[in-house]
Amino acid sequence: MRRRSIALLATGAALFAAVATGTPAASADDGTPTPIYLNPHYTPAERAADLVGRMTLAEKAQQMNSNIAPAIPRLGVAQWGWWNEASHGVAAITGSTSNPPPATNTTSYPVDLAMGSTWNPDLVHKVASAIGDEAREVMPNNRQNLDFYSPTVNLGRDPRWGRNDETWSEDPTLTAALAGQFVNGLQGQDENGRLPESANGYSKALATLKHFAANDSEYNRRTGTSDMDQRTLREYYTAQFRDIIQSSNPGSIMSSYNRVNGVPAAASVQLMDTLARQTWGFGGYFTSDCDAVFEIQGGHHWQPPGASAPLDQYGRMAYAITAGEDLDCNGGYRDQYNYANTVPDAVAKHITTQTGVFNENDVDVSVTRLFAARIQTGEFDQEDQVSWVRDARARLGGITWVNSDANKAVTQTPERIALAQQAAQQSLVLLKNDPATGAKDGLLPLKVPAKGSYKVAVMGAYANPASLFLGGYATYEGPSGVAKQVNPYQGIKAAVQKLNPDATVDYYPGVTGNGQSTVDAASVAAADQYDVVIVIAGTNSSNSREDVDRTSLALPGAQASLISQVAARNPHTVAYLETVGQVDTNSFQSQVPAMVWSSYNGQEQGAALADVLLGKIDPSGRLPFTWYKDQSQLPAIGDYAIRPTSTSHGRTYMYFNGDVTYPFGYGLSYTQFTYSDLNVEKKVDANGTVHATVKVTNNGDTRGTTVPQLYASTPFEPASKERPAQRLEAFDKVNVDPHRSKTVRLTFPASKLAFFDESANRYVVDPGTYELRVGSSSGDVAAKADLKVDGTLKPSPAVVTAKPAQAGDAAQGIVQRVTFDKGTTIDPQLTVSMKDESIYGYITKGQSTPLPAGMRVTYRSDNPEVVKVEADRVIRTVGSGVATVTATVHSNEGVASTTFVVRVP
């Protein structure tokens, strides 16, 4: 019989004590059957169902808090902290019931927005994989607290947003391509989203997509509502979540604080259940933002439709959990109530929610998801079974990492430092490179003579700090970590003097005073004494951060004036801007011949900057956002519409109809590229794949890197359809040798051309002749071709989900369960999402629809001694244990399936 007590483990106090301290129990030969939850021959979901079935309601509730889920010694369950951070390096580790303390001396890579400007999914995968490896080294016992609240995938729709450094792009396609590889790398998956054979089925770590959804303004992020039509919600604010769910299978998703169209995201059935689970197939767990469940009551004072009053502390828990909020991040903006101390009382109150009557079965479903995730990391299994544990311990060489400077930055290995430098190199965007006065070629790369006098001045408050500003959610660098940082002055000085030992590289503060309020006159006066001046300007958390939006895009303090004054004295001036996002360059842009931009660029930022300025590396960064000409062009930051109106220019390169300083995708190189010979098949079906090729030629004398970008537009549609000017469909990052050409292939499914039809509640591909454009940015049309698209999306099943219940549950308002009585029948309550994202079957209370005509369902149990599928497709529990039931949906257009676990005491 499949998966029956294959391994024999020690039982009793010794076994449970071992697991409770994070060390799986050793096997024994006493003949005692291994509990299912400790038997790795069962699936994580089966093991979790068995484990949760052994807990009391109070114990289950305590496991639903992020800070901290306590140990259960009698079951061998160790303490677990869910709230950990790793967006650009392991940054925070849960240690108590308060906010997690920062990790000390871990490797710090460029922030998400800087990684976004690399336009390099392969590189993102490498960086995230390295972060996952380091996480395994520094987390307790190399096997606990392996969930990370990263990456942020909200879109950078407004440059004033306080957390722009945490976003990847303003575009859903680019964001999904990059952040999807972050998920893959962190979780130990290959770039196709699959675990390697060496992983033995275990995840390296668990990634958390955040913040779901439309949480893109700080001033009202906890209590505001993000209002929009369903088309905008589906095509823009949630599209990247969908794509990452389907490509990378993230372990969890964090719901946001805000309301979406009036409903708190932490209690939104539409967002968590209907969209994420039923429509897109998300199979992990949901966590709240910290403390978004509290804000349902404390900030939003939400009174659900049909409720007699705003929700109290019991109602908010019931509504959140039944909507799908499995974990309460109970640190942050909280009161004294949380899942752990309130759920049992809420269950006892039999609260009617938007889905049914809140009951213990709802708790079982959530806690089973949480423990399935923990088991997926190998927490309960032996080291020789979990390669991630074995490898991490081998890399540490027998030492135990400690979260203090006593660790000597041991996990900042030479390989990780080199990777941080490579990532920082590729994030740098060359915005401008004109010749200096009297010169022929662009000022960059700098021409450093091999010997003799050569003088460089490096100026600015961010040029030579004692410790680098690394962005939000960054590691704490103690003395050992700071010693491995390279700031701009250090990097430039080392690189210049390596080329010319006679060279002089001096540092000047540039600005002084609180908030960099005053230009340092001595710095300006010295500028004309140097062959080149490099001004380093930037922002930090005092200007923009979580909870604080920017009210101005101006460089803080007197930094813009410094650049202007220095450029007036020395025409060989380079401005490097390391900022949270776009800044206003209008006052100095015409004065400086060269400008470079990145967001916060990690611990090796100085070395990377020197590599680009001196030409060791061709600048290959491309803007992941639109650089608007003036902030007066922008609508109010709380306006979540993106299409233009009579009073608004709209947002993003897709819809914005005003003038821009730099378009989305823009970035210069030290060489010159041309794109030609765009070839696209003339016609494709809506269900087919678009194949395009373009010839990329490097016309210069140096090897260079470019990013051909393929956009689609709908010139055949009338203005009343409000279609975007263009949408990014595919891109690639390629290196080309001088005076050589390379054929680049760009492909994408034709279904990506679809738009959401609100009246039909599904995606529709407009039939017609599309224009495909290839260029170096959204503002560059190097070549274009027509593509005729016909046909409609086939009504094929894409996602199947189940919400199983047993006979008699409906009358009691019970809508889901994991544990079933023996001798009962099971109603799987299937939902089927089609390729066009229309959904059928059980949706939620009052919204279910029949399956399409001709669609049939078959069922199979992997353990007929527990669950039996009878000939008439009746599913019946017949014995104690666990079983997995597979439900397969058949239609003329395809087949799709799902599984669900049944536990019978």
N, C-alpha and C positions, 0 to 999 in steps of 0.2 A: 504494500500500500504506500502511496506516494507521501513522502515527508512525514513519516511517523517515527518520532523518537529515535532519530538516527544517532545523534550524539548524546552521550551520557555525561551530565555535569554534576558536580557536587551539589547537594541540597542542604537545606537547613540554614542555621545562622551563619556558618562560614561562607556559604555561597552568597547570601544576600549582603553580608558585610563587605565582601570583596567587590561586588558590583556597585554598592552604594558609595564606595570611595573611588570609583572610576576605573577599577581593575576587574575585568571579567573573571568569573570564577573558573577554576581549573576543572577538567573533566574528572569523573570518578567511575568506579566499576561496581557500585553498590546495587545496581539494577533499578534504581529509582528513575522513573520516566522524567525526561527533561521537560520543564514547562515550555509550552509552545513559544512564549515570548523570548525565551533564551535559546531557542533552536534555530540556527541560521538556515536550516533547510526550508523554513517557511518564509513567505514573503514579508517585507516590512509591514504591510497593511494587516496581514493575518496575525503577526506577532503583536502588533499594537492593539488589535481588537482583543486578543487574549489578555494582555496586560491590563488594559483599561477595565475589562470585565472583572478583574480581581480587586479593584479599588472601590472605596466608599465614595459617596457623592462629595463629601468634604475633601477627600484626597484629590479627586478629579478637579474640583474647583481650584485648589491650590496650584495645580499644574498649569493653569490657564493664565498665570501672571508671568510677565516677562522678567521681572526683577524681584525675587528670583523664584523659580519653581523649586520647591524644597525637596530634599531627599525623602524617600519612603523606605526606610531601612528594612521593614518586613518583606518588601518585594525586591530589594536590591536595586532600587532606583536611586541614582546619584542626583545631587543638586545640579541644576542646569540654569544658566543665564542666557536668555534669548537676545538681549540687546547688546550687540557688538557691532563695531563699525569697521569698514574696510574699503571705502570708495577709491582711495588712491594710496593704499597701504593699510596694514592693520593699525587701527587708530584708537579703538576703545574696547575694553574687555569688562563685561559685567562682573562686579565683585560684591555687590550688596544690593539692598532694596532701593538705593538712590541711583542717580544717573551714573553710568559706568565711567570709571576713571580712564584717562588716556593711556594707551600703550606707550611704553618708553623705548626709544631708540630702534624702532622698526623702520624699514625702508620706506621712504616717501617718494612716490612717483608723481608725475604731473596730474593735476585735478582733471575731472571729467571733461570740462570745456576745452582744456588744453589737449587732452587725448582726442576730443572731437575734431580738433583742427588737424590731427594727423591724417584723417580720412583713411586709416589703415586698420581694418579689422584684424588682420593677422597679428599685428603688433599689439593690439588691445588684448588679444587672446594670450599672448606671451606674458604680458604684464599681469593680467589677472591670474594666470596660472602660477606665477611667482608669488603673488600675494596669497593665494591659497596654500602654497607650500609653506610660506612663512607663518600663516595662521596655524597650520598644524604644529609648527614648532613651538609657538608661544601660548597656545591655549592649554588649559589645565589638563594634565595627563595626556596631552596630544589627542584627546578624543572627546572633550566636553566643550560646551558653549560654541558650537561650530556653525551657528547661524549668524549671518551678517546683514545688517540693514543697509545694503548696497546692492545695486547701483540706483541712483536717482535717475529716472527717465522722463520726468516732466520736461516739456519742451520750452526752449528759450524764446518765447514769443515776444518778450518785451525786455529791452536791455536794462531797464531800471529795476527789474526783479532782484531782490537781495541775494538770491541763491543761484545766480547765473553760472557761477563757477562750478556748481554741482551738476549742471545739465550738460548734455552732449552736443545739442544742436537745436535749431528751431524747426528742423524737418523730421517727420516721423520715420521716413525711410532710412536716412542716415543714422538717426538715433538707434533704430532697431538693429541695423547692421553692426554698429559698434558695440552698443550695450549688450546685444545678444551674445557677442563673443566674450564680453566681460563675464557674463553668467556662465558660459561654457568653460572658460578658463578657471574661474574661481571654484566651480563645482567639480573640476577634474575631467570634464568632457572634452572630446575633440571638437573641431570646428564645425562638425555636422551635428553636434548635440548628443553624441553617444559616448558612454563611458568606455575606456579601453579595457581589453580583456584583463590586463594586469590589475585593474581596480577591483576585480572579483565582485562587481555589482555594487560597491560602496561609493558614495559621493565623498569627494575631498572636503567640501564645505557646502553650505546652503546659501544661495544668494536670495536677496529680497528686493523685488522691484518696488520703488516708491516714487511718488505718493499718488495713489489711485483715488481720485483723478482730478485734473484741472485745478491743481493747487499751485498757482504760479504768481502769487502776489503775497507779500509778507504782512502788509499793514492790516489785512483782514483774514489772514490764513486760518485762524482758529475759529472765527465766528461769522465769516462772510459766506455768501453764496455765489457760486460761479454759474451764471445763467447763460444758456445757449440753446440753439435748436439741436435736435437729434443728429442732424447731418454733421454739424460741427463737432459734436461729441464723438461720433463714430469715426469720421474721416481724419480728425486732427488730434483731439486730446487723448484718445484711447487707442489709436491705431498702432502705436509703437508697443504698447502693452500686449496687444493681440499678437503682433508678429513675434515678439520675444517668447511669449508663452508657447507658440506653435513651433518655434525653431530651437528653443533652448531649455524648455521645461524647468523654469526657475522653481526653487524650493518653496518660496513664499512671496506674498505681495503685501505691502503695507497700504492700508486705506488711509486717506488723508483726513485732516481736521475739518475741512470746509464742507459746506453743503454743495450739492450739484443740483441745480434747478429746485432748490428749496429743501432737499432731503439730505441729512447728514450722510457723508460718504461711509461713516462707520456703521450705519444702519441701513445702507442702501441695498435692497434686494436686486435692483436692476444692475448695479455695478458689480457686486461681488458674486452673485449667483447667476442671474440671467446672462450677463455678458461674459464675465471671466470664466465661470465654470461651464455653464450650459452651452454658450455659443462658441467659445474659443477652446474649451477643453482643459482649463487650468486644473491641475490635480494636486497642488500643494495646499498649504494652509495660509489663512489671512491673519495678519497682525494689525492692530490699530497703530496709528501714530500715537505718540506719548503725550498726553492722555486723551485721545480722541473720543473714547467712550464716555469719559467724564464730560467732554464738551457737548455731547448730545443734550445733556441736561444743563450743565453750568454755563456754556457759551451760547448755544443755539436755543435753549428753552423750547425744544422741539415738541410740538403737539401733533402726533401723526394723524392723518385723515381718519375720522371716525372715533378718535380718542376723546375722552371727556375733559382731559386736562393735559398740560405738558408732562412729559415722563419724569418720574422720580428715579432714585438710585436703583430700584429694582426693575423698573420698566426699561431703563436705558440698557441694562445688561441683557434683558430678555430680547429686546428688539435687535441689539447688535449681534448676539449669538445666532438667533434664528435667521438673520440676514446672511450670516456666513463669517462673522468676525470671531475666529477661533481663539485668538490670543489677545489679552489686554496688556498693552504696554503701559504699565502702571507707574512709570516714572515721568516726571515733567510737571504738567499743569493739572494737579490732581486734588481731590478731596480724600476723605478717609475711606471711601468705598472703592472696591475693585472686584474683579471676578472672584478672587479667592475667598473674600469674606462676605460676599453678597449673593452669589449664584445659588447656594442651597436655599436661602430664604426666597429668592425669586422663583425657584422651582416650586416651592411649597405654595406660592400664591396663584399658580395656574394662570399666568398672565396671557391673555389673548394678544397675539402680535399680528403683523401683516401676513404671516405664513401659516399660523395655526396657534396652538396652545403651547407655551414654553414648558418643556418637561425634561427629565433626565436624559432621555434619548438624544435630545439636541446636544446636550453636554457630551454624551458619549461620542457623537460624530466628530465634534471639535477636538476632543482630547485624543481620539484615535488618529486624527490627522497629525497632531503634534508629535505623538510618539512614533508614528510611521516615519516622520522626518528624522527624529533622533536615531532610530534604528538604522535608517538609510546611511547614516554616517559611520556606522560600525561601533557605536558606543557600547553595546552590550556583548561584543564578540572579541575573540582572542586576537592578540597582536599578529599572529602568523596568518590570520585570515584577512586582516585589514592592512593592505600594503601602505596606505597613507600614514598610518601610525608607525609602522616599522621603518619606513623611509625617513620620516621626520626625526625619529630617535637616532637613526644612524647618522643623519646630517649633523645633529647636535653633539655627536661623539660622546654620549654618556652623561652630559651635563643636563641640568634642569634649568630652563630659562626662568628668570625672575623679572618682575615688572618694576625695575628700578635701574638706575645707571650702573648698578653692579653687574648688569648683564654685558657691559662693555660693547654694546652694539654688535653682538656676535652674529646676529641674523642678517646684518647688512654685509652680505658676502660680496666679494669682488664681482661675481656674475650679476648679482642684483643691482649693484651700483652701476655697472656697465649698461644694464637694461634701462635703468632710470635715465641715464645719459642719452641713450638712443631714443627713448620716448620723448625726452625734452628736445632733442635735435629736430625730430619730425613734427613737433607741434609749432615750431616757429614760423610765422607767416611774414613774408617780405611784402610789406604794403607799398613801398616806394623805393626806387633805386635810380635816381637821376644822376647825371654827372655833376660834380662840384664845379664851381666857376672856373672856366678855362680848361676843363678836362673833356676828354672824348667819351670815356666809358663811365658807367655807373660807379658811384663811390664805393660800393661793395662788390666783391669782397675787398677788404683792405689789402693794400699792396705793401707788405712789410719787407723792407730790404733785409738781406741776409746778414749784413753787418753795418756798422756806422750808426750815426745818430738817427733815432726815430722816437718821437715823443707822443704818447697817448695819455689823454686825461679821461678818467672815468668819474662821472659826477652823478649825484642824486642821493636822496635819502634811502633808496632801495639798492644802492650800488654795493655797499660794504657794511651790511648790518652785522651785529654780533651773532645773531641767529636769524635764519631765513623765515619769512612768512610763507607758510606752505599751503594756505587755504583752509577752508572749513573742514572739520572732522579729520584733522591731521594728527599724527603721532606727536608726542612730547619728546623733544630731543634734549637729553641731558648732555653733559660735557662730552661723553663718548660719542654721542650721535652728532653733535655740532662739529666735532673734529672731522667728520666724514662729509660735511656739507661743502659745497663750492658756491660761493656767491659770485655775482657778476664781476666785481673787481678782481677777485682771486682768480677766476677762470680766465679773464682777458689778460691779466698780467702774466700768468703762467704760460699761456699760449703764445703771446707776443714774444716773450723773452726766450721761449724755446726756439722760435724762428730766428731771433736776433738777440743774443745775449747782451748786446750793447744798448738795447732799447730801454727807454724810460717809460714806466707806466705809473702814473700818479692818481691818487684819489682826492676828490674834493666833495664836500657835503652838498653843495648846490643850493640847498634850502635849509633854513633854520626855523626855530620857534615851534610852539605847539601847533600841531596840525600842518607842519611844513608851510607855515604862513608867510615866510619872508625869503626872498631870494638873497643868497649869500653873495655880497658884492665882490668879495675876494675871489670866489670861484669864477664869476663872470669875467673879472679883470684878467684872470690867468688864461682864459680860453684861447686867446690868439697866440699863445706861446707854444702851442702843440700842433703836431701834424694832423691829428684828428681828435675830436672830442666825442665821447659816447655818453649821452645823458640817459640815465636809467630812471624812468618814472613809473608810478604804479598806484595801486589802491591796496587796502587791507581791510580787516574786519571792522575798523572804526568807521569805514565809509559804507560798507555793504555786508550784510550777513543774514543768517537766519533771524527772522523777526524784524529786520530792517531793510526796507527798499531804499534805493537811491532816489533822491528828489532831483538830482542834477547829474548829467553825464560829464560834467567838467572834471578834469583832473583835480584832485583835492589840493587845496592850498595854493602855493605859488609855483607849482611844477610847470604849468604851461608857460608861464612868464619866464621861468628859467630857460626852457628850451628856446624860446624866441630870442631872449637876450644873448644866449650863447651862440646861436646861429648867426646873429647879427655881427658878432665879433669873429667868428670862425666859420667860413662856408663849408668846411669839412666836418659837419656835425651829423651824427647819427642819433636818432631818438629810438630807444627801446622802451616799449610800453608793456608792462606785465600787470594786467588788470583783471578785474572780475568779469569784464566784458567790454563792449564798445565804450570808448570815451570820446569826448569832443576834441577833435584835432584842428578845428577850423582856424584857430588863432596862430598856429605855427606850421601847419602842413606845407604851405607854400615856401617857407623859409628853410626847411631842412631838406637836403637832397635824398636822405635815406631814412626809412622808418620800418621797424620790425615790431610785431605784436605777438604776444601769447598770453594765455591766462596763467595762473600760478603753476610754475613749471618744475616743482619738485626739488629734491635736495641737490641735484646735479645741474641746476639751471645755469650756473655760471660757466661750467665747462661746455655745456651745449651751446650757449650763446656765443662763446668764443669760437667754437667749431664752425658756426654759420658765418659769423662776421669775418672770419679769416679765410673762408672758402674751403675749409676741410670737408664740409658737408654742404651740398646744394640745398637751399631752403625749399622744403617741400610741403610746409603747412598750407592749408587752405581754410578760409573762414567758414565756420559752421553756422554762421548767422549773417543776416543782412546788417551792414553798417550804415545806419540811417544818416542823412545829412544833418538833421537837426531834431532835437527831441520834441519840438513843437509839432512835428509831423505825426506824433504818436497819439493814439486815443488814450483815455484814462486807463491806468494800469488795471483797474478793477473791471474793465469792459472785456469780456471774454469772447466777443465776436471777432472773427478774423477776416471776414469778407468786407470789402469797402461799402460805404453807404454815402449818402449825400453829405454827411458831416465827418466822415472818417476815410482816411486813405487805405484802411485795412492793415493787415499784419503779414509779415514774412514775405519772402520772395515770391510765394505763390499768388498772393493777392495784393500786396502793397503797390499802389499806383503813383507814388511820388518819386522824387529824385533821391538817389542814394550816393553815399561817398564811395563805398565798395560793395559790390554785389555778393550774395551768398555764393560760396565756392571759390572766391577770389584768392589769388596768391601768386607772387612772381617767383621766377627762377633766375639763376645766374646764366642760364642758357636760353635759347629761343626754340620754342616748339611750334609746329603746325599740325593741325588735324585735317585729314582729307580722306577722300574715298569712303564716305559713309555708305555702307551697304546694308539694306534691310529688306527682308522679303516683302513683296508688295501687298500680301494679304494674309491675315491670320484669323482663326476662329477665336471667339471670346474665351474658350477653354484651352487654347493652345499656349505656346511659348514664343515670345518675340526674341529673335536672334539678330543681333547687329554686330558689324565689325567696322572698325575705323583704323586708318593708318596714322600712326603717330610718328612724327619725324623730329629728331633733334638736329637743328640747323647750326648749332654752336660748336665750339671747340672743346667743351668740357662735358663730361657725363652729367646727366641731370635727371630729375624726377618730376613727373607731372601726373595730374589726376583728370583723365578724360571723364566727363560727366554727361549722361544721357538724360534728356528731359523730354516729356511728352506734353502736347497741347491739343486743344480741341477747337480748331478754327471753324469747324462746321456748326458749332452750337451757337444759338442766339444768346445775347447778353442776359436775357431773362433767366437763363439756367444758372447764372453766377458761377461759371466754371473758373478754375484758377488759370492764370496766364500760362503756367507750366508747372509740372511736378517732376521731381527727381525720380527716375525709375531704376537707374543702374549707374555704377561708377567703378573705376579700378585705379589703383596706384601703381605706376610702372616706372622703371628705370630704363633709360635709353642712352646708349653710348653716343659720343659725338659723331655727327654726320651719318647717323644710322636711323633706320625706321623699324617700327615694330607694329604688327597688326594686333589690335586689342579687341577681344570679344566681349560684348556686353549683352547679357540676356536677362529677361524677367518674364514672369507669367503674365499673359494678357489680362488675367483677372485683376491685376493691380490697377488697370485703367478704370475700374468700376467706381461709381459714385453711389453714395447711400441715398436711396429713394425713401423719403419719409412716409409717403402715402402707402407704399407697398411694404414698408418695414423690412427692406432687404437691399442688397447691393445689386446694381444694374450696370452693365457695360453699354455705354452709348454706341450704337452702330454708326459708323461713319469713317471718314478719312482723317486720321490723326497726323499731326506733324511731329516727327522726332527730330530733336536738335542735339548735336553734340558740341561741346565747347569746354573751355577751361573754367567757366563759372556760369551762373544763371544769367549773367549779363553778356555772355559771349556766345554768339552763334557761328561756330566755325564751319559747320556743315549741317544740312538738314535733308530729310527724306520723308516721303509720305508713306503711311501705313494704313491700309483699309482693314477695318475690324468689323466682322459681322457675326451673326449668331448670338445666342444668349447663354448665360451661365447654366450649365446642366443642373437639374435638380438632384444632385448626388449627395448622399449623406456624408458629412465631414466629421462631425463630432457626436458621440453618443454618451450620455451621462445617465446615472441612475440615482434615485432617492428612495431606496427600498423601505417598505413598511409591511406590517403583517395584518392579517385579517382582524378587523375590529378597530384598527388605529384611526381610521377616518372619523369615526363617530366620536372619538375622544380628542380630536384635533392634533393627533400625532402624525407628523408628515415624514419622519425619517428615523432610522434606527440602525444600530450595529448588532445589538443583542436581540435574539428572537426566541420565542417560546418553542419548545419541542412540540411537534405535531401540528404546527400552524402552516398556513400558506403565505407566500410572499408576493406582494405586488411590487414589482421593480420600479414602477413609476418612471419610465424612460422619457428622456428628452432627446430629440434629434435635431441637430443643427445642420443645415444644408450648406453647400459650397457658397451660396449667396448670402449666408448668415441669417436666413429665415429659420425660425425654430418651430417645432411641433412636439406634441405630446404633453407631458406634465411640465409645466413651467413654474407656476406658483398659484396660490389660492385665488381662484376666480379668473385665471388667465390661460388655462390649459386649452389645447386644441387637438383634434384628432391627427394621427399620423397620416401622411399623404396616401391616397388610394394606391393600392398595389404594393405598398411596403409591408414586408413581413418580418417577424422577429423570431429568432431561435435562441435557446438557452442551453448552457452546458455547465454542469457542476464538476469541479475537479475532485470532489470528495463525496461520492454518493452515500457514504455511511452517515454523513451529517446533513447534507442537502441533496434531495433527489428531484430531478426534473422528469415529470411524468409525460407520457406520450402526447397528452393534450396541452403540453407546455405549461402545466401547472407546476409551480415551484413549491416544494414542501420540505420542511425541516423534519428529519427523522431520527437524529441522534446527536449526542453531545460532541463538541469540538468546534473547529472552524473550517470553513470551505469558501472557495472563491467561485462565484458564478460569473460566467461570461455571457453577455447578451450581444447578439450579432444582428444588425439591421441589414436587410437585403432589399435592394430596389433594382430596377432595370438599369440604373445609371451607376451603381456601385454598391460597395459593402463597407460598413464601419461597425466597430464594436467597442464595448466597455466592459469593465469588471467591477464587481462589488463583493465585499467580504461579509459573510454571515457567521456570527458566533452564536452557538447554542449551548447554554450552561448544562 
